[in-house]
């Protein structure tokens, strides 16, 4: 049966899975589906008593915990509109979001409460503490209303922490979010006995739709961490929880591969030489894959990787190792999933076929068959809140959403993403240059942690942030630390820059060759989904002020 609102999803699951565990905090409390329903009603009564009416906006600013989901369902199923805010937004961002969204209430966790100014607090009818659902402050006491939302009613406004522009408020209806359930089910069916371990911010659409709504819809159990998912926290949690489903972003698995697996297999000249032999490398990857599966608890049947393109070398490791992984592609504006592939249908470099039920085409294709992907999905947004110009630009005349991604398809219909349309660089002879392809080569270099390719005066410049641990481990006999013996190390870095330039230019086509390598000493600033905020960087490694 297709459910068309979050109200229907909540009440159907509370009824069908009443005594099963819905949410739990690792080493903390657990909520049954029945208890979730009761706590949802508690929060709704608080909002109603503060004068909130149908369509009023409520900001949800909280770290991951069971009550995040409680507040999310309470807001949306009471006829209000939730405004989930990513934890990395600044206090100034929060002020702007509250003002722009015209929010009348807020649910906030203790760790993020300090972001609320006195001026902001005074504007809100009520502020609810997510830790125990108590009232932190209430400026309005009057009778509001609760309504049963309809499919076309606005459920959420999501302010994106974009890589190329300032945040915009994405408007998603109940139907937009609920339709993701029946779009995803044919690709991968969640079971009642599945256990999710949640490690991504819940305000991110990827985690919210798949890790909260989809899990709740199917009666699965979601475990939350009360701390940041550092290695010291994550490893014991994985051992104890032994999840069957996890949602991650490429950066997580890329750091595991480059920081642990590859470093181990290239630790000395002999091992590096062995690792360079194809069949030996695949054998070593297989051994590492078994260890990785054990590290993740040994029960993983869905390890979702989404949010940005997966590094090609890392993906090859995952394929060689036979570690179960799954790739999804989508955007906040499509709630989010558009395409995906799971174990058994994986193809290197692809994000899989478009989900059934979504129309699509490529616009302005070049001679290589690469064009902008546009889609018409039941999950696509209604527009950007109070931004008609941006909304109009986001859709074609016949109502297809412009993804902004340059893509192509193979003969079987598997989607391959070349890069963002806004990032594409036009070569001196009119060639289309995709910086993401060059960055994949750069990031495969043993000493590079991350990179951005930009254009300056008609030439390609690579901004790189070095993996200092890898360099220090390799050249410890030459330098004591990164900062000591600076003169000798600067000479070494000059040689390294030349080596990187040669390394890349031997592996890319003639019009994608880089002219200069520039060090970016600090890690690149990123969004909550760990994508680099490209718009902050210009050529020569200097950030815009």
C-alpha positions in Angstrom: 0.0 0.0 0.0 1.4 3.4 -1.0 1.3 5.9 1.9 1.2 9.6 0.8 1.9 11.6 4.0 4.3 11.4 6.9 1.1 11.3 9.1 0.1 8.0 7.5 3.6 6.6 7.8 3.8 7.5 11.5 0.5 6.1 12.5 0.7 3.0 10.4 4.1 2.0 11.8 3.1 2.8 15.4 0.1 0.5 14.9 1.9 -2.3 13.1 5.2 -2.4 15.1 3.9 -1.2 18.4 6.2 -3.2 20.7 9.3 -3.3 18.5 12.2 -0.9 19.2 12.2 2.1 16.9 15.0 4.3 18.2 17.7 3.9 20.8 20.8 5.8 22.0 23.9 3.7 22.1 24.4 2.8 25.8 21.2 4.8 26.5 17.4 4.7 26.4 15.3 2.8 23.8 11.9 3.8 22.4 9.3 1.4 21.1 7.2 2.5 18.2 4.3 2.9 20.7 6.4 5.2 22.9 7.4 7.3 19.8 3.8 7.9 19.1 3.2 9.0 22.7 6.1 11.3 22.7 5.1 12.8 19.4 1.7 13.7 21.0 3.6 15.3 23.9 5.6 17.6 21.6 2.5 18.4 19.5 0.6 19.6 22.7 3.5 21.9 23.6 3.5 23.4 20.1 -0.3 23.8 20.1 -0.2 25.4 23.5 2.2 28.1 22.2 -0.3 29.2 19.5 1.1 27.3 16.5 -1.3 26.8 13.6 -1.3 24.9 10.3 1.7 25.6 8.2 3.7 27.4 10.9 7.4 26.7 10.7 9.4 25.0 13.5 13.2 24.9 13.4 14.8 21.6 14.4 18.4 22.2 15.6 19.7 19.1 17.3 22.4 16.5 17.4 21.4 12.9 16.5 19.3 11.3 19.2 15.9 9.4 19.4 14.1 12.7 20.2 15.3 14.2 16.9 12.9 11.8 15.1 10.2 12.4 17.7 10.3 16.1 17.1 10.5 15.7 13.3 7.4 13.5 13.3 5.6 15.7 15.8 6.1 18.8 13.7 5.2 17.4 10.4 2.3 15.2 11.4 0.7 18.0 13.4 0.2 20.0 10.3 3.3 22.3 10.9 6.4 22.6 8.7 9.8 21.4 10.0 13.0 23.4 9.2 15.9 21.0 10.0 19.1 22.9 10.4 22.5 21.3 9.9 24.8 21.4 13.0 27.6 23.1 11.2 25.6 26.2 10.4 26.8 29.3 12.3 24.8 31.5 14.7 24.5 34.1 11.9 23.2 31.4 9.5 20.7 30.3 12.1 19.4 33.9 12.6 19.0 34.3 8.9 17.2 30.9 8.5 14.7 31.7 11.4 14.0 35.1 9.9 13.7 33.9 6.3 11.6 30.9 7.2 9.4 32.9 9.7 9.8 30.2 12.2 7.7 30.5 15.3 9.2 27.7 17.4 12.4 25.7 17.8 13.5 22.2 19.1 17.1 22.4 20.1 19.7 20.1 21.8 21.9 21.1 24.7 25.1 21.1 22.6 23.7 23.5 20.0 21.7 25.8 22.3 24.6 28.2 22.6 23.9 29.2 18.9 20.7 30.8 19.9 21.0 34.6 20.7 18.8 36.4 23.2 17.3 38.3 20.3 16.4 35.1 18.5 15.0 33.5 21.6 12.7 36.5 22.1 11.2 36.1 18.6 10.1 32.5 19.1 6.8 31.4 20.7 8.4 28.4 22.3 11.8 26.6 22.5 11.7 22.9 23.3 14.7 21.0 24.7 15.2 17.8 22.6 17.1 15.9 25.4 13.9 15.5 27.5 11.2 17.4 25.6 11.0 20.1 28.3 10.2 23.7 27.7 13.3 26.0 27.7 11.4 29.2 27.1 7.9 30.2 26.1 6.9 33.7 25.1 3.4 32.9 23.8 0.6 30.9 25.6 -2.5 30.6 23.6 -4.6 27.9 21.9 -3.2 26.8 18.5 -4.3 23.9 16.4 -3.4 20.5 15.2 -4.4 19.4 11.7 -4.1 16.2 9.7 -1.7 17.1 6.8 -2.6 16.3 3.2 -0.2 15.0 0.5 0.2 18.5 -1.1 0.9 20.2 2.2 4.4 21.5 2.9 6.2 19.2 5.3 9.8 20.5 5.3 12.0 23.4 4.3 15.6 22.3 4.0 18.3 25.0 3.8 21.1 23.5 1.9 24.8 24.2 2.8 25.7 24.3 -0.9 29.1 23.9 -2.5 28.5 26.7 -5.1 26.2 29.3 -3.5 24.5 30.6 -0.4 21.9 28.4 1.3 18.4 28.2 -0.3 15.3 26.8 1.3 14.1 23.6 -0.5 10.4 23.0 -0.1 9.3 19.4 0.1 5.7 18.3 0.6 4.4 15.2 2.4 4.0 13.5 -0.9 7.5 14.3 -2.0 8.9 12.6 1.1 6.5 9.7 1.3 6.9 8.8 -2.4 10.6 8.1 -1.7 9.4 5.0 0.2 7.9 3.3 -2.9 10.7 4.6 -5.2 13.3 3.0 -3.0 11.6 -0.3 -2.1 12.2 -2.0 -5.5 15.9 -1.2 -5.3 16.4 -2.4 -1.7 13.8 -3.6 0.8 14.4 -2.7 4.5 13.2 -5.5 6.9 11.8 -5.4 10.4 14.9 -7.1 11.8 17.3 -4.5 10.3 19.5 -2.4 12.6 20.7 1.0 11.4 23.6 2.8 12.9 23.2 6.5 12.3 26.4 8.5 11.8 25.4 11.3 9.5 23.6 14.5 10.6 19.9 13.8 10.6 19.2 17.2 9.1 20.8 16.0 5.9 18.1 14.8 3.5 20.0 11.5 2.8 20.1 10.5 6.4 16.6 11.8 7.2 14.8 10.2 4.3 16.6 6.8 4.3 17.9 6.6 7.9 14.7 7.9 9.7 11.6 7.8 7.5 12.4 4.7 5.5 13.6 2.8 8.6 10.5 3.8 10.6 8.2 2.9 7.7 9.5 -0.7 7.6 9.7 -1.2 11.4 13.5 -1.2 11.6 15.6 -0.2 14.6 17.8 2.9 14.4 20.7 3.3 16.9 22.2 6.8 17.5 25.5 7.8 18.9 25.6 10.7 21.4 29.1 11.7 20.3 30.8 12.5 17.0 31.6 9.3 15.1 35.3 9.4 15.6 37.3 6.2 15.3 37.5 5.8 19.1 33.7 6.1 19.3 32.7 4.3 16.2 34.8 1.1 16.5 33.3 -0.1 19.9 29.8 0.9 18.7 30.2 -1.2 15.5 31.4 -4.1 17.6 28.4 -3.9 20.0 25.6 -2.8 17.6 26.7 -5.0 14.7 24.5 -3.0 12.3 22.9 -4.5 9.1 22.5 -1.0 7.5 24.7 2.1 7.5 24.5 5.3 5.4 27.8 7.1 4.8 29.4 9.6 2.5 32.5 8.9 0.3 34.9 10.7 2.7 34.4 8.2 5.4 35.3 5.1 3.4 38.0 7.1 1.5 39.7 8.0 4.7 39.6 4.3 5.8 41.2 3.2 2.5 43.9 5.9 2.3 44.6 6.1 6.0 44.6 2.4 6.8 44.5 0.0 3.9 46.7 1.6 1.3 49.1 3.0 3.8 49.6 -0.6 5.2 50.3 -2.0 1.7 52.7 0.8 0.6 54.6 1.1 3.9 58.0 0.2 2.3 59.6 -0.3 -1.1 59.1 -4.1 -1.1 55.4 -3.9 -0.2 54.8 -1.0 -2.6 56.3 -3.1 -5.5 54.1 -6.0 -4.6 51.1 -3.7 -4.4 51.8 -2.5 -8.0 51.2 -6.1 -9.4 47.5 -6.4 -10.3 46.7 -9.9 -9.1 48.7 -9.4 -5.9 46.9 -6.1 -5.2 43.5 -7.7 -5.7 44.5 -10.5 -3.3 45.6 -8.0 -0.7 42.4 -6.1 -1.1 40.4 -9.3 -0.6 42.2 -9.9 2.7 41.6 -6.3 3.8 37.9 -6.6 2.8 37.4 -9.5 5.2 38.9 -7.5 8.0 36.8 -4.5 7.1 33.6 -6.5 7.1 34.5 -7.8 10.6 35.3 -4.3 11.8 31.8 -3.2 10.8 30.3 -6.0 12.9 30.1 -8.8 10.3 26.4 -8.3 9.5 26.3 -5.4 7.0 23.9 -6.1 4.1 23.5 -2.4 3.0 26.4 0.0 3.2 25.1 3.1 1.4 27.5 5.6 0.0 26.0 8.9 -1.2 26.3 12.6 -1.1 29.1 13.0 -3.7 31.1 11.0 -6.2 33.1 8.1 -4.9 36.9 8.1 -5.6 37.7 5.6 -8.4 40.6 4.0 -6.7 38.6 3.5 -3.5 35.7 2.0 -5.5 38.1 -0.4 -7.2 39.3 -1.5 -3.7 35.7 -2.1 -2.6 35.0 -4.2 -5.7 38.2 -6.2 -5.3 37.6 -6.7 -1.6 34.0 -8.0 -2.1 33.0 -5.7 0.7 29.2 -5.1 0.4 28.5 -1.5 -0.6 25.8 0.4 -2.3 25.8 3.6 -4.2 23.0 6.2 -4.4 22.7 9.5 -6.3 20.3 12.3 -5.6 19.9 15.9 -4.3 18.2 17.7 -1.5 15.8 19.0 -4.2 14.7 15.4 -5.0 14.3 14.3 -1.4 16.9 12.8 -2.3 17.3 9.6 -4.3 17.2 9.6 -8.1 19.4 6.6 -9.0 21.1 3.8 -7.2 22.7 0.3 -7.4 23.1 -2.4 -4.8 25.3 -5.4 -4.4 25.0 -7.6 -7.4 24.5 -4.8 -9.9 27.6 -2.7 -9.2 29.6 -1.1 -12.1 32.8 0.9 -11.5 32.2 4.6 -11.8 28.5 4.4 -12.1 25.6 5.3 -9.7 23.3 2.7 -11.2 20.1 3.1 -13.2 17.5 5.8 -12.6 14.8 4.6 -10.1 11.6 3.3 -11.6 8.9 5.9 -11.6 11.2 8.8 -12.5 11.3 10.4 -15.9 14.6 11.7 -17.2 16.6 12.9 -20.1 19.9 14.6 -20.9 19.9 18.2 -22.2 22.4 19.9 -24.5 24.4 16.7 -25.1 27.8 17.0 -26.6 29.5 14.7 -29.1 30.5 12.4 -26.2 26.9 11.9 -25.2 27.4 14.0 -22.0 24.6 16.5 -21.0 22.8 17.9 -18.1 20.5 15.4 -16.4 17.0 16.7 -15.9 14.3 14.6 -14.1 10.6 14.6 -13.3 10.2 12.8 -10.0 7.3 12.5 -7.6 9.9 13.5 -5.0 11.0 16.7 -6.6 10.7 19.9 -4.6 8.0 22.5 -5.1 10.6 25.2 -5.3 12.9 27.4 -3.2 11.1 29.2 -0.4 10.4 32.8 -1.2 12.8 32.7 -4.1 10.8 32.6 -7.4 13.8 33.5 -9.6 15.9 30.5 -8.4 12.8 28.3 -8.6 12.1 29.3 -12.2 15.8 28.6 -13.1 15.7 25.2 -11.5 13.0 23.8 -13.9 12.6 23.3 -17.6 9.5 24.6 -19.4 7.9 21.2 -19.2 8.5 20.8 -15.5 11.7 18.7 -15.3 14.1 19.6 -12.5 17.6 20.6 -13.6 20.0 18.6 -11.5 23.0 20.7 -12.6 25.0 17.4 -13.1 26.7 16.5 -16.3 26.1 12.9 -17.0 26.0 10.1 -19.6 24.5 6.6 -19.8 25.9 3.3 -20.9 24.0 1.1 -23.3 22.2 -0.6 -20.4 21.0 2.6 -18.9 23.5 2.9 -16.0 24.2 6.5 -15.1 27.7 8.0 -15.0 28.3 11.5 -13.4 31.1 13.5 -15.0 30.8 16.6 -12.8 28.8 19.6 -11.9 27.7 21.9 -14.8 28.8 24.9 -12.8 32.2 23.4 -12.2 32.9 22.5 -15.8 35.8 24.5 -17.4 35.8 25.4 -21.0 39.2 24.6 -22.6 41.1 27.1 -24.9 39.8 25.2 -28.0 36.3 24.8 -26.6 36.9 21.4 -24.9 34.7 20.5 -21.9 37.0 19.9 -18.9 35.6 18.1 -15.9 37.7 19.1 -12.8 36.3 16.2 -10.8 37.9 13.7 -13.1 41.3 15.4 -12.6 40.7 15.6 -8.8 40.1 11.8 -8.8 43.6 11.3 -10.2 45.1 13.8 -7.8 43.5 12.2 -4.8 44.9 8.8 -5.8 48.4 10.1 -5.2 49.7 8.7 -1.9 50.6 12.1 -0.5 47.4 14.0 -1.3 44.5 14.1 1.1 42.1 16.2 -1.0 42.2 18.6 -3.9 40.3 21.2 -6.0 41.1 22.0 -9.7 40.4 25.6 -10.8 41.2 27.7 -13.8 43.4 30.8 -13.8 44.3 32.8 -16.9 43.4 29.9 -19.2 45.5 27.4 -17.3 44.5 24.6 -14.9 45.7 24.9 -11.3 45.5 22.1 -8.7 45.0 23.2 -5.1 46.1 20.3 -2.9 46.0 19.6 0.8 48.7 17.1 1.7 48.4 14.0 3.8 51.0 15.1 6.3 51.0 11.8 8.2 51.8 9.9 5.1 54.6 12.3 4.2 56.1 12.3 7.7 55.9 8.5 7.9 57.7 8.2 4.5 60.3 10.8 5.1 60.8 10.7 8.9 64.5 10.2 8.4 64.7 13.6 6.7 62.4 15.7 8.9 61.4 15.4 12.5 58.0 16.9 11.9 56.1 18.8 9.2 57.3 22.2 10.6 60.9 21.5 11.6 63.9 21.8 9.3 61.7 24.0 7.1 64.3 24.8 4.5 65.0 21.2 3.7 61.3 20.4 3.7 60.5 23.3 1.4 63.0 21.9 -1.1 61.4 18.5 -0.8 57.9 20.0 -1.4 59.1 21.7 -4.6 60.2 18.3 -5.9 56.9 16.8 -4.7 54.9 19.5 -6.6 56.8 18.6 -9.8 56.2 14.9 -9.2 52.5 15.4 -8.7 52.2 17.5 -11.8 53.9 14.7 -13.8 51.8 12.1 -12.1 48.6 13.7 -13.1 49.5 14.8 -16.6 50.5 11.2 -17.5 47.0 10.0 -16.5 44.7 12.6 -18.1 43.9 13.7 -21.6 45.8 16.5 -23.3 43.4 19.3 -22.5 43.1 18.3 -18.8 46.8 18.6 -18.0 47.5 20.9 -15.0 50.0 23.8 -15.2 50.6 24.4 -11.5 50.2 22.7 -8.1 49.5 24.9 -5.1 49.4 23.8 -1.5 46.4 24.5 0.6 47.7 24.2 4.1 44.3 23.8 5.8 41.7 21.2 5.0 39.1 22.5 2.5 35.9 23.7 4.1 33.1 21.3 3.6 29.3 21.0 3.8 27.6 18.6 6.2 27.7 15.9 3.6 31.5 16.4 3.4 31.6 18.0 0.0 34.1 20.7 -0.5 32.6 24.2 -0.6 34.1 24.9 -4.0 32.8 28.5 -4.3 35.1 29.5 -1.4 38.2 28.8 -3.5 39.8 30.6 -6.4 43.0 29.9 -8.3 46.3 30.0 -6.5 44.8 28.4 -3.4 43.4 31.6 -2.0 40.0 31.6 -0.3 37.5 34.3 -1.1 36.8 36.7 1.7 
